[in-house]
Amino acid sequence: MKTSKKHLHTLTVTVAAALLIGAPVTAHAQQPAADPVDVASTDAIITAVYDVISGDAGEVRDWDRWHSLFADGAILSAVAQAPNGATRRVIMTPETWIERSGTAITRDGFVEAEVGRTTEHFGLIAHAFSTYESYRSRGDTEPFQRGINSFQLMNDGNRWWVVSVFWQAEGPGFPIPDHYIGTIGDQP
C-alpha cells in the first residue's frame, strides 16, 4: 500500500495529539510549590538548581525547593568512567540524587558555580549546555572539578520545569572547549 505525505502528516498530528491529551505532564501531587521567581525563565530555573545544591560544609540544603523545580518523571544522569575505562550512564531521579549525594555534599561542602552557558529555545522547550566548576566551599579559588550539565527544560504555559539534567565531568581526552565558557544567561 502506498502512503501519501498528506496521510503521514495527518497520522503524525493525530498520534501527537493523542499523546498530549492522554498523558499530560504534571507535577507530583505532594510536590512543593515552586517560588515563581525560580521558574519564571530558563535562566532562573538553572540558577535555582545550582543554588539549591551549593553550600559550605554543614549548610542544610532546601530539598523542598529542589523537588519544586523538577517535572514529574524527571531524570538526572551522569556519564561516568570506571577505573577499567568502561563508560556507563548512571541514572537517578531527583530523590535518588539526594539519597546518593545529599549527605556527602552537606557534610563535606559542595559549591557548583556556573561559568558558561549556551541555550537554545524552540516553542515550549529549551536546551542548555551549562559549564560548571565544583568547589568544596564558597571561599575556594581553585575548582576540584569542571564539567558540563546538559539541561532539558519545558514550559507548561505557566512555568519552566527541569525535565532532565545529563552531565559529564571534564577529564583526560575531554577538555571543555573554550566556547562553552563565558556567556551566562538566557540568549535569543
C-alpha positions in Angstrom: 0.0 0.0 0.0 1.3 3.4 -1.0 1.1 6.1 1.8 0.8 9.7 0.8 2.7 12.6 2.5 -0.7 14.1 3.5 -1.7 10.8 5.1 1.6 10.6 7.0 1.2 14.2 8.2 -2.4 13.5 9.4 -1.3 10.4 11.2 1.6 12.2 12.9 -0.6 15.0 14.1 -3.2 12.6 15.3 -0.7 10.5 17.3 0.9 13.6 18.8 -2.5 15.0 19.8 -3.5 11.7 21.4 -0.2 11.6 23.4 -0.8 15.1 24.6 -4.4 14.5 25.6 -3.8 11.1 27.1 -0.6 11.8 29.1 -0.3 15.4 30.3 2.9 16.4 32.1 2.1 17.3 35.7 3.8 17.7 38.9 3.7 15.2 41.8 0.6 15.7 43.9 2.7 16.1 47.0 5.4 18.2 45.2 6.1 21.5 47.0 5.0 24.7 45.2 7.8 26.5 43.4 8.8 30.0 44.1 7.5 31.8 41.0 10.9 33.6 40.8 12.7 30.2 40.5 10.6 29.1 37.5 10.0 32.3 35.6 12.6 31.7 32.9 15.2 29.2 31.8 17.9 31.4 33.4 16.0 31.4 36.7 15.4 27.7 36.9 19.0 26.8 36.1 20.3 29.3 38.6 17.9 27.8 41.2 19.2 24.3 40.6 22.8 25.4 41.2 21.7 27.5 44.3 20.0 24.5 45.9 22.9 22.1 45.7 25.5 24.6 46.7 26.7 25.3 50.2 29.6 25.1 52.6 30.1 22.1 54.9 27.2 21.9 57.4 24.9 24.1 55.4 21.5 22.5 55.1 20.1 22.3 51.6 16.4 23.1 50.8 15.3 19.8 49.3 11.6 21.0 49.0 12.9 23.7 46.7 14.9 21.1 44.8 11.8 19.0 44.2 9.7 22.0 43.2 12.0 22.5 40.1 11.6 19.1 38.5 8.8 17.8 36.3 7.1 14.5 37.1 9.3 11.7 35.7 12.4 14.0 35.5 15.8 12.2 35.5 19.3 13.1 36.3 22.1 11.1 34.7 25.9 11.2 34.6 28.4 9.8 32.2 31.0 8.0 34.3 34.1 6.1 33.5 35.0 3.1 35.7 38.7 2.5 36.6 38.9 -0.1 33.8 37.9 2.7 31.3 34.4 1.4 30.7 31.9 4.2 30.2 28.4 4.0 31.7 25.4 6.2 32.4 24.3 6.5 36.0 20.5 7.3 36.1 18.8 8.9 39.0 15.6 10.6 40.0 15.8 13.9 41.9 15.0 11.9 45.0 17.7 9.2 44.4 20.2 12.0 43.7 19.5 13.3 47.2 19.9 9.8 48.6 23.2 9.3 46.8 24.7 12.8 47.3 22.8 14.8 49.8 24.6 13.7 53.0 28.0 14.0 51.4 27.6 17.4 50.0 26.1 18.7 53.3 28.9 17.1 55.3 31.8 18.0 53.1 30.6 21.1 51.4 29.9 21.4 47.7 29.5 24.6 45.6 28.8 24.3 41.9 29.3 27.6 40.0 28.1 28.1 36.5 30.9 29.6 34.3 29.2 29.5 30.9 26.0 28.6 29.2 24.7 28.1 25.6 20.9 27.9 25.5 18.6 27.1 22.6 14.8 27.6 22.6 12.1 26.2 20.4 8.4 26.8 21.4 7.9 25.4 24.9 11.2 23.6 25.2 14.8 24.6 25.8 18.2 23.0 26.0 21.2 24.5 27.8 24.8 23.4 27.9 25.8 24.8 31.3 29.5 24.7 32.1 30.3 24.3 35.8 33.1 24.4 38.3 32.9 22.5 41.6 34.4 23.7 44.9 34.2 22.4 48.5 33.4 25.9 49.8 32.4 29.3 48.6 35.8 30.6 49.6 37.8 28.2 47.4 39.6 29.7 44.4 40.5 26.5 42.5 37.8 24.0 41.5 38.3 20.4 42.2 36.3 19.5 39.1 34.7 21.0 36.0 32.2 19.7 33.5 29.0 20.4 31.5 25.4 19.9 32.6 23.0 19.4 29.8 19.6 20.8 30.9 16.4 19.9 29.1 13.6 22.2 30.1 9.9 22.6 29.4 7.4 25.3 29.8 3.8 24.2 30.5 2.3 27.6 29.8 2.7 28.7 33.4 6.3 28.0 34.4 9.5 26.3 33.5 10.3 22.7 34.6 13.6 20.7 34.6 12.9 17.5 32.6 16.4 16.2 32.6 19.9 17.0 33.6 22.7 15.0 31.9 26.3 15.7 32.8 29.9 14.7 32.2 32.9 15.9 34.1 35.9 17.2 32.3 38.7 14.6 32.2 41.6 13.2 30.1 40.6 13.3 26.5 37.6 15.5 27.3 38.7 19.1 27.9 35.9 21.7 28.0 36.0 23.7 24.7 36.6 27.5 25.2 33.3 28.4 23.5 31.4 26.8 26.4 32.9 29.1 29.0 31.9 32.8 29.5 28.4 33.7 28.4 25.7 33.0 31.0 22.0 33.8 30.9 19.2 33.5 28.5 20.1 34.1 24.9 17.8 34.6 22.0 
